[in-house]
Structures are given as C-alpha cells and as structure tokens.
Amino acid sequence: MLKLLLVEDDLDLAHTLIQYLELEGMLCDHASNGVAGLNLSRNHHYDVLLLDINLPRMDGLTLCQKLREQGDDTPVLMLTARDQLNDKLEGFQAGSDDYLVKPFELQELVARVQALSRRRSGQVRRLCCGDLEMNLSDHTVTRAGQPIRLSPTGWQLLEQLLRASPAPVAREALMDAVWGDEHPDSNSLKVHIFNLRKAIDGPFPAPLLHTINGAGFALRERPDDGDGHDA
C-alpha cells in the first residue's frame, strides 16, 4: 500500500483527493501549509509527495528545494493552477519530478502517482546517512567531514545503498546496478562490500554498513535488533 503526503491549503480539494486516493488503496497524510509539510516529510517515510505551489508559510517550490538539499529523494508531483512553461521549468529546477495542472482528472493523478512510486527521484544531489555524505554534484564522499576515496564500483554500491537507506538492498539488486545482466561470481560483490565497509566504517567507531540476514545490505545508523552482523 502506497503512503503519500499531500500538502494543499484548499481543504475541500484536499478532502476530495484523500478520499479518492484511499478508494484506490493509498494512504494519504495531509498538511495545509509548507512548514507542516516539511516537518511531516522529515519525520515519516512517503512513497510520493503531492505539493501545491501556492502554500502559506512556505511555498511548494521552497519546500521541494529544501527536501532536495537535505538529500530527500522521495518523488515529488507538483499540483498547481500555473500552466505556463516557465512555471513548469521553475518547478523542475526546484527538484520536482512531475507536474499536474489544476483542474485535473483524478484517474490521471492516480496514474502519475503510481508511476512515480516505482522509482526514487533523480533530482536529489546530496545523499546522507548519519555523518556520511555523498555529493553527486561534486562527486565527493565524506564522513564526519573527512574525505573518503572510493573505487568506481564502490561509488556505485554506496549510491544504491544511500538511495535506499535505511531499507536494505538485495544482493541481486546491487549486482544489477553495478554489472547489469553480466553478473560476476558471487565473491566479487563480497570483496567490493568488504572494501566499501573498510572505507566508510573502518576509521570510525560506529558502523553504518550492515548485513541484513536474508535481505542484503543496508546503510543505517543502528541495525535492527538481531539482524546486523559483519559480512
């Protein structure tokens, strides 16, 4: 079941959208201003964010931009009455993934939400887990402010793990992301994970890269009880 956040100050429209989305099997939280929406998005996991542009306290563009600056890669669908090309470009520059002009058909909204939910946003330029930060613009990785050097394969693995964090990523998914359909032998992934763990965890007291039994690998500040151990 998809979980959405709708940030919309038109309460009648919000009520209609929430009811329809729930009929389609989607749970939807609601905030009526940008500040409340930012707080909810920081404290909860959502599959898709639905943001109106003209919001009190903080507009939707600013909200989206702040999320991207913080490394949040949740897909964003902008809902707005503005239909000019420049308005759409402004939304994409702020980090939105799709754009729906009011008034719209509810079935189209559902179709767009379902499409967005199947991927993470490519708009985010900074990925973080605890004090570990990957800057996609500068192509740098740091932990606690210290630079970390990675091989190209290590970079690809870390990016996949950070985009999914704190959820685990299966071994097959990691190998698909790095090697495509031509998987090497199983020891290759083990060696690269070992080297990645050595680079990002070795010099630091608290490990971030955890092996999750039956699920793969996860980047998180604390492993769930009983499921984290060294590979």
Buried (B, 14 or more C-beta within 10 A) or exposed (E): EBBBBBBBBBEEBBEEBBEBBEEBEBBBBBBBBBBBBBEBBEEEEBBBBBBBBBBEBBBBBBBBBBBBEEBBBBBBBBBBEBEEEEBBEBBBEBBBBBBBBEEEEBEEBBEBBBBBBEEBBEBBBBBBBBBBBBBBEEEEBBBEEEEBEBEEBBBBBBBBBBBBBBBBBBBEBBBEBBBEEEBEEEEBBEEBBEBBBEBBBEEBEEBBBBBBEEEBBBBBBEBEEEBBEEE
